[in-house]
């Protein structure tokens, strides 16, 4: 009995020894050492951009866009065109549009863009604090960047300021053969008339337009600068122009433009009634913007004090930011009462304005 137990114990010991020898033999597979995974390839950083469809075309705009890029690293790409064409392009492109901002120079056009469904709300506490409510869309789909006044320019030699009063008075007999103005195709004139329709009614404006035509010194031709030159040349005595053109002429590199402007002064009409007509330049955030944050940053920059001061100093537009510094020329014009504009009406009354002007033979 004892011998059998001894035999079994010996066999177990032998098997254990063989097992240990096999486990330690060179034929066994070594466990590989842990390794650190190779890092994933670095992706190049996406270029930061903001794309504009713009109906504005002023040198100061380019200067400001370049300054924005320097400060933020965000590149500004601009496609120029007529406002109506750009709106149609936005509608046609839909979700595929590259445009982030639509920029133009008329409140009625900005409202038309909104009504066309190509814009969306632009939410920014900075913009709301910077730009007065009256110069922003009620639904924040566009915001004003600058304003300009449409005033009466007059000959310093042949007209005394106390002879002037209102837009309506330009149809009176004292201005027979003395009024200069650009054509009815001018959006500036159409918006002025659209605003007058809202204030005075269609019939009164129809009579006024006919009176202005009867008082014209010549058939409408040229732009606002050409009206100033015609006053200086004695063709007529008074003209309807935008303020910023006059400012640009005074600092022009063209000596003849400077000379002409120096013979003319500006009068801000309707100060005792409903105020001088103003219009607006503005920007709207496109409905399908791919760079929404960058677009809002650009608008915040353009409505900031520094950019607003540059709009005023280099293009003689009135800043929407009331804290912005104005150049001396704008200061000399002083504060003036402005017409309370319903920007929606500028758009909706535009067709009727053109009809009235055409009926009055305002070419």
DOZA-81333 format. One record per residue (C-alpha): residue in three letters; x, y, z; residue number from 1. Coordinates in steps of 0.1 Angstrom, whole numbers, m for minus. Layout:
% DOZA-81333
ALA	X	Y	Z	NUM;
...
% end
This chain:
% DOZA-81333
UNK	0	0	0	1;
UNK	28	23	10	2;
UNK	47	15	m22	3;
UNK	18	24	m44	4;
UNK	14	58	m27	5;
UNK	51	65	m31	6;
UNK	49	56	m68	7;
UNK	20	79	m74	8;
UNK	38	108	m56	9;
UNK	68	103	m77	10;
UNK	49	103	m110	11;
UNK	31	136	m100	12;
UNK	64	152	m92	13;
UNK	79	141	m125	14;
UNK	49	155	m144	15;
UNK	52	188	m126	16;
UNK	89	191	m135	17;
UNK	82	184	m171	18;
UNK	54	211	m171	19;
UNK	77	237	m156	20;
UNK	105	228	m181	21;
UNK	81	233	m211	22;
UNK	68	266	m197	23;
UNK	103	279	m194	24;
UNK	117	266	m227	25;
UNK	128	288	m256	26;
UNK	99	276	m276	27;
UNK	74	296	m257	28;
UNK	60	329	m272	29;
UNK	71	361	m254	30;
UNK	44	386	m244	31;
UNK	50	418	m265	32;
UNK	58	450	m246	33;
UNK	31	477	m245	34;
UNK	36	504	m272	35;
UNK	23	541	m275	36;
UNK	0	545	m306	37;
UNK	13	568	m333	38;
UNK	m3	603	m332	39;
UNK	m29	611	m358	40;
UNK	m18	634	m386	41;
UNK	m24	671	m378	42;
UNK	m52	687	m399	43;
UNK	m45	721	m413	44;
UNK	m65	749	m396	45;
UNK	m95	761	m416	46;
UNK	m91	796	m430	47;
UNK	m114	821	m412	48;
UNK	m134	841	m436	49;
UNK	m165	862	m440	50;
UNK	m181	866	m475	51;
UNK	m200	898	m485	52;
UNK	m224	905	m513	53;
UNK	m222	943	m514	54;
UNK	m239	971	m533	55;
UNK	m216	996	m516	56;
UNK	m184	1006	m534	57;
UNK	m164	1031	m515	58;
UNK	m126	1031	m508	59;
UNK	m133	1035	m470	60;
UNK	m150	1001	m470	61;
UNK	m119	983	m483	62;
UNK	m98	1001	m457	63;
UNK	m121	990	m429	64;
UNK	m122	954	m441	65;
UNK	m84	952	m442	66;
UNK	m83	966	m406	67;
UNK	m108	940	m395	68;
UNK	m86	913	m409	69;
UNK	m55	927	m392	70;
UNK	m73	927	m358	71;
UNK	m91	893	m361	72;
UNK	m73	872	m387	73;
UNK	m107	868	m405	74;
UNK	m104	874	m442	75;
UNK	m131	895	m459	76;
UNK	m142	885	m494	77;
UNK	m164	909	m513	78;
UNK	m186	904	m544	79;
UNK	m198	937	m558	80;
UNK	m231	942	m576	81;
UNK	m263	960	m579	82;
UNK	m286	955	m549	83;
UNK	m315	940	m567	84;
UNK	m292	916	m586	85;
UNK	m275	905	m554	86;
UNK	m309	898	m538	87;
UNK	m320	877	m568	88;
UNK	m286	858	m566	89;
UNK	m292	850	m530	90;
UNK	m327	837	m538	91;
UNK	m313	816	m567	92;
UNK	m284	802	m547	93;
UNK	m304	793	m517	94;
UNK	m285	770	m492	95;
UNK	m255	768	m515	96;
UNK	m248	805	m513	97;
UNK	m213	815	m500	98;
UNK	m226	849	m489	99;
UNK	m227	857	m451	100;
UNK	m237	894	m453	101;
UNK	m257	915	m477	102;
UNK	m246	951	m477	103;
UNK	m265	980	m495	104;
UNK	m272	1017	m493	105;
UNK	m310	1021	m490	106;
UNK	m334	1012	m462	107;
UNK	m361	1003	m487	108;
UNK	m338	978	m504	109;
UNK	m328	963	m470	110;
UNK	m364	958	m462	111;
UNK	m370	942	m497	112;
UNK	m341	918	m489	113;
UNK	m359	909	m457	114;
UNK	m392	904	m474	115;
UNK	m375	882	m501	116;
UNK	m366	858	m473	117;
UNK	m328	859	m479	118;
UNK	m319	872	m444	119;
UNK	m321	860	m408	120;
UNK	m320	876	m374	121;
UNK	m286	889	m362	122;
UNK	m284	885	m325	123;
UNK	m258	907	m308	124;
UNK	m260	926	m275	125;
UNK	m231	947	m287	126;
UNK	m250	959	m318	127;
UNK	m282	965	m298	128;
UNK	m262	988	m274	129;
UNK	m243	1005	m302	130;
UNK	m269	1012	m329	131;
UNK	m301	1031	m320	132;
UNK	m334	1011	m324	133;
UNK	m346	1035	m352	134;
UNK	m316	1024	m373	135;
UNK	m322	987	m370	136;
UNK	m348	963	m384	137;
UNK	m374	955	m357	138;
UNK	m367	918	m362	139;
UNK	m329	924	m363	140;
UNK	m326	911	m398	141;
UNK	m305	941	m408	142;
UNK	m286	969	m390	143;
UNK	m276	1004	m401	144;
UNK	m239	1011	m407	145;
UNK	m242	1048	m416	146;
UNK	m267	1075	m427	147;
UNK	m267	1103	m453	148;
UNK	m290	1132	m456	149;
UNK	m306	1144	m489	150;
UNK	m305	1181	m487	151;
UNK	m307	1213	m508	152;
UNK	m275	1226	m522	153;
UNK	m275	1263	m532	154;
UNK	m254	1290	m548	155;
UNK	m237	1312	m522	156;
UNK	m237	1340	m548	157;
UNK	m273	1339	m559	158;
UNK	m294	1324	m531	159;
UNK	m298	1335	m495	160;
UNK	m305	1308	m469	161;
UNK	m336	1325	m457	162;
UNK	m351	1319	m491	163;
UNK	m351	1282	m485	164;
UNK	m374	1262	m463	165;
UNK	m387	1228	m474	166;
UNK	m386	1202	m502	167;
UNK	m422	1211	m510	168;
UNK	m412	1248	m516	169;
UNK	m390	1238	m545	170;
UNK	m422	1235	m565	171;
UNK	m430	1272	m559	172;
UNK	m428	1300	m584	173;
UNK	m396	1316	m570	174;
UNK	m375	1286	m582	175;
UNK	m388	1287	m618	176;
UNK	m359	1277	m641	177;
UNK	m335	1273	m612	178;
UNK	m339	1237	m599	179;
UNK	m313	1210	m607	180;
UNK	m317	1173	m599	181;
UNK	m307	1139	m612	182;
UNK	m331	1115	m630	183;
UNK	m361	1096	m616	184;
UNK	m341	1064	m620	185;
UNK	m320	1075	m590	186;
UNK	m328	1054	m560	187;
UNK	m320	1084	m538	188;
UNK	m348	1104	m555	189;
UNK	m372	1075	m554	190;
UNK	m367	1070	m517	191;
UNK	m371	1107	m510	192;
UNK	m404	1107	m529	193;
UNK	m415	1074	m512	194;
UNK	m410	1091	m479	195;
UNK	m429	1122	m490	196;
UNK	m458	1100	m501	197;
UNK	m459	1086	m465	198;
UNK	m460	1121	m451	199;
UNK	m481	1141	m476	200;
UNK	m501	1115	m495	201;
UNK	m500	1106	m532	202;
UNK	m520	1135	m547	203;
UNK	m499	1161	m529	204;
UNK	m467	1145	m540	205;
UNK	m479	1142	m576	206;
UNK	m486	1179	m577	207;
UNK	m452	1186	m561	208;
UNK	m433	1165	m586	209;
UNK	m450	1183	m615	210;
UNK	m441	1216	m599	211;
UNK	m404	1206	m596	212;
UNK	m403	1195	m632	213;
UNK	m418	1228	m643	214;
UNK	m390	1246	m623	215;
UNK	m361	1226	m637	216;
UNK	m332	1245	m651	217;
UNK	m325	1216	m675	218;
UNK	m335	1180	m680	219;
UNK	m322	1157	m653	220;
UNK	m287	1145	m660	221;
UNK	m256	1132	m642	222;
UNK	m251	1124	m605	223;
UNK	m252	1146	m574	224;
UNK	m217	1160	m581	225;
UNK	m228	1171	m615	226;
UNK	m257	1191	m599	227;
UNK	m231	1209	m577	228;
UNK	m210	1217	m607	229;
UNK	m240	1230	m626	230;
UNK	m248	1254	m597	231;
UNK	m212	1266	m598	232;
UNK	m214	1271	m636	233;
UNK	m246	1292	m632	234;
UNK	m269	1266	m649	235;
UNK	m292	1266	m619	236;
UNK	m294	1279	m584	237;
UNK	m305	1250	m562	238;
UNK	m302	1212	m563	239;
UNK	m312	1181	m544	240;
UNK	m281	1161	m534	241;
UNK	m268	1138	m507	242;
UNK	m245	1154	m481	243;
UNK	m216	1130	m485	244;
UNK	m210	1139	m522	245;
UNK	m205	1175	m512	246;
UNK	m180	1165	m485	247;
UNK	m161	1143	m510	248;
UNK	m159	1172	m535	249;
UNK	m144	1195	m509	250;
UNK	m114	1172	m504	251;
UNK	m112	1159	m540	252;
UNK	m79	1157	m559	253;
UNK	m97	1173	m588	254;
UNK	m92	1211	m584	255;
UNK	m123	1218	m604	256;
UNK	m145	1198	m581	257;
UNK	m131	1216	m551	258;
UNK	m137	1250	m568	259;
UNK	m173	1241	m576	260;
UNK	m181	1229	m541	261;
UNK	m166	1260	m526	262;
UNK	m192	1281	m545	263;
UNK	m220	1260	m529	264;
UNK	m235	1256	m494	265;
UNK	m259	1231	m480	266;
UNK	m294	1237	m465	267;
UNK	m311	1211	m443	268;
UNK	m348	1215	m453	269;
UNK	m380	1209	m433	270;
UNK	m365	1218	m399	271;
UNK	m398	1235	m389	272;
UNK	m419	1206	m401	273;
UNK	m411	1169	m403	274;
UNK	m374	1170	m407	275;
UNK	m347	1164	m433	276;
UNK	m349	1132	m453	277;
UNK	m322	1107	m444	278;
UNK	m314	1072	m458	279;
UNK	m292	1044	m446	280;
UNK	m264	1020	m455	281;
UNK	m268	987	m437	282;
UNK	m259	950	m435	283;
UNK	m281	920	m432	284;
UNK	m271	884	m421	285;
UNK	m279	860	m449	286;
UNK	m303	832	m442	287;
UNK	m278	805	m451	288;
UNK	m246	820	m438	289;
UNK	m218	795	m433	290;
UNK	m197	819	m412	291;
UNK	m223	834	m390	292;
UNK	m201	842	m360	293;
UNK	m175	859	m382	294;
UNK	m202	879	m400	295;
UNK	m216	892	m367	296;
UNK	m181	901	m356	297;
UNK	m176	922	m387	298;
UNK	m209	941	m382	299;
UNK	m199	947	m345	300;
UNK	m165	960	m358	301;
UNK	m181	983	m384	302;
UNK	m205	998	m359	303;
UNK	m178	1004	m333	304;
UNK	m165	1039	m325	305;
UNK	m133	1036	m345	306;
UNK	m148	1023	m377	307;
UNK	m177	1047	m374	308;
UNK	m153	1077	m371	309;
UNK	m136	1065	m403	310;
UNK	m169	1063	m422	311;
UNK	m175	1099	m412	312;
UNK	m140	1112	m418	313;
UNK	m133	1096	m451	314;
UNK	m168	1093	m467	315;
UNK	m186	1121	m448	316;
UNK	m214	1097	m439	317;
UNK	m232	1103	m405	318;
UNK	m222	1076	m380	319;
UNK	m249	1054	m365	320;
UNK	m228	1051	m333	321;
UNK	m235	1083	m314	322;
UNK	m202	1081	m295	323;
UNK	m181	1082	m328	324;
UNK	m160	1112	m335	325;
UNK	m172	1134	m364	326;
UNK	m148	1154	m387	327;
UNK	m149	1192	m386	328;
UNK	m170	1195	m417	329;
UNK	m199	1174	m403	330;
UNK	m196	1194	m371	331;
UNK	m200	1227	m390	332;
UNK	m234	1214	m404	333;
UNK	m245	1212	m368	334;
UNK	m273	1190	m354	335;
UNK	m305	1188	m374	336;
UNK	m340	1174	m372	337;
UNK	m344	1142	m392	338;
UNK	m375	1128	m408	339;
UNK	m389	1098	m389	340;
UNK	m384	1071	m415	341;
UNK	m405	1040	m417	342;
UNK	m380	1018	m436	343;
UNK	m408	994	m446	344;
UNK	m426	1022	m464	345;
UNK	m395	1032	m484	346;
UNK	m397	997	m499	347;
UNK	m434	994	m503	348;
UNK	m438	1030	m517	349;
UNK	m410	1027	m542	350;
UNK	m431	1015	m571	351;
UNK	m457	1042	m565	352;
UNK	m429	1068	m563	353;
UNK	m416	1058	m597	354;
UNK	m451	1059	m611	355;
UNK	m456	1095	m599	356;
UNK	m423	1107	m611	357;
UNK	m429	1091	m645	358;
UNK	m464	1107	m647	359;
UNK	m449	1141	m638	360;
UNK	m424	1137	m668	361;
UNK	m395	1137	m644	362;
UNK	m371	1120	m667	363;
% end
